[in-house]
Amino acid sequence: MKHWKKLSHSEQDKIITSALQKNINYQDFIPLGIPVSKLDPYVFSEQASFLKDAPLLRTYIQNPNHIGCHTLGESEPFFAGTQQLEREVIELLSVDVFNAEDGSCDGYIATGGTEANIQAAWIYRNYFMQEFDASLQEIALLSSADTHYSVYKAANLLSIRSISVDVDNTTRCIVPHLLNDDIIQAKGEGIKYFIVIANLATTMFGSVDDPNLYAELLERNGVQYKIHIDGAFGGFIYPISNPDNNCNFSNKAVSSITLDAHKMLQAPYGTGILIIRKGLMQFACTKEAKYVNGMDTTLSGSRSGANAVAVWMILFTYGPHGWFEKINKLLYRTQWLCSQLDSKNITYFRHPNMNIISISANYISSALASKYGLVPDTHTERTHWYKIVVMDHVEIDYLQKFIKELP
Ligand SMILES: *Cc1c(COP(=O)(O)O)cnc(C)c1O
């Protein structure tokens, strides 16, 4: 680990306080030209006594705007202090969690996994259009049938086709010959450029796609491609539970990764993360964003710097070992639940490195599902699977009650 370590609350407080001091101080400097300000002091008092020990809440009150991307080019100088903490989060995750070379990635904190996925697809669509003179009709988004629906939003917004590859019903793995058939068919229909969204754990099953399978078959078919990893669900779990994997920047085929701090990291909503190899963010540069210093290469526009500070605090409160222990506790509970299901001969899917269990709907009445808040694979058609996500609050004592109610 080069950057990730554990810091005490008071060490964190010192760093955040100093970062806030490097941001604009409205007592000394009144900016006339930009519409920035603290939270309305009439509503959100700066004087509340609990703020003294709460650096994140102090950040919320100062309300830094992290508009733009801070790992490349210039940024708004008014919020330089907290932008630095965001840069640290991006560098820590890219190097210590996703095996990138030092300083080789850009990134920013997006509103969520949806935005990070759309941003990646947007960048690659523009890349193919600008570098290869591709037309919209020649570009497609390629992903598995278990992929998150944000990919279809991206295809719709970007006016490109989406291609969904079937997975095996039992293993939830992409079926190689079907993928190959889909590529050949798309090629026959004029697609020359593929934007792949590979899952680093699907939302419903926790299944993981092999990016090298995509790379191999796309290369065999002689087409251009870029691979984005959607780690919105698994990005803070899988690299820890299975460190020798190919879903990171040590794999040349991987260009970018989405993470969601507001899922397993329990950060405030609005903390999706995009990490991308340097040289690519520029393809989403909006040159008309002239009033923003350094322009804007992000989809968001204005966004809260407090979200970056929240992610920074979570990472440095746990440190790598604390996080490892937490993930392993969740995996232990998941394993416990699997062995209970095994002993009852109940059909389920679980990826061995993930904390999601999808149980065949044959064993679960809809009453039981609603009593325990299980999530069905579909709300509109016949349910095949109900999933359980083993999180911090899902304790074995509670799982035991659930198990007793199963046939
Ligand atoms: C949750 C999720 C998303 C979307 O994330 P939001 O933060 O809800 O926008 C995308 N992909 C996967 C795999 C997810 O689990």
The ligand as an SDF file (V2000), in Angstrom:
LIG
                    3D

 15 15  0  0  0  0  0  0  0  0999 V2000
  -25.8810    0.3100   -8.2400 C   0  0  0  0  0  0  0  0  0  0  0  0
  -25.2120    0.0030   -9.4940 C   0  0  0  0  0  0  0  0  0  0  0  0
  -25.0860    0.9530  -10.5200 C   0  0  0  0  0  0  0  0  0  0  0  0
  -25.7250    2.3200  -10.4530 C   0  0  0  0  0  0  0  0  0  0  0  0
  -25.3200    3.0220   -9.3800 O   0  0  0  0  0  0  0  0  0  0  0  0
  -26.1050    4.2750   -8.7910 P   0  0  0  0  0  0  0  0  0  0  0  0
  -25.1180    4.6720   -7.7550 O   0  0  0  0  0  0  0  0  0  0  0  0
  -27.4090    3.8040   -8.2640 O   0  0  0  0  0  0  0  0  0  0  0  0
  -26.2160    5.2860   -9.8620 O   0  0  0  0  0  0  0  0  0  0  0  0
  -24.4050    0.6000  -11.6530 C   0  0  0  0  0  0  0  0  0  0  0  0
  -23.8870   -0.6280  -11.7880 N   0  0  0  0  0  0  0  0  0  0  0  0
  -23.9880   -1.5760  -10.8280 C   0  0  0  0  0  0  0  0  0  0  0  0
  -23.3720   -2.9140  -11.0520 C   0  0  0  0  0  0  0  0  0  0  0  0
  -24.6420   -1.2970   -9.6460 C   0  0  0  0  0  0  0  0  0  0  0  0
  -24.7480   -2.2330   -8.7020 O   0  0  0  0  0  0  0  0  0  0  0  0
  1  2  1  0
  2  3  1  0
  2 14  2  0
  3  4  1  0
  3 10  2  0
  4  5  1  0
  5  6  1  0
  6  7  2  0
  6  8  1  0
  6  9  1  0
 10 11  1  0
 11 12  2  0
 12 13  1  0
 12 14  1  0
 14 15  1  0
M  END
$$$$
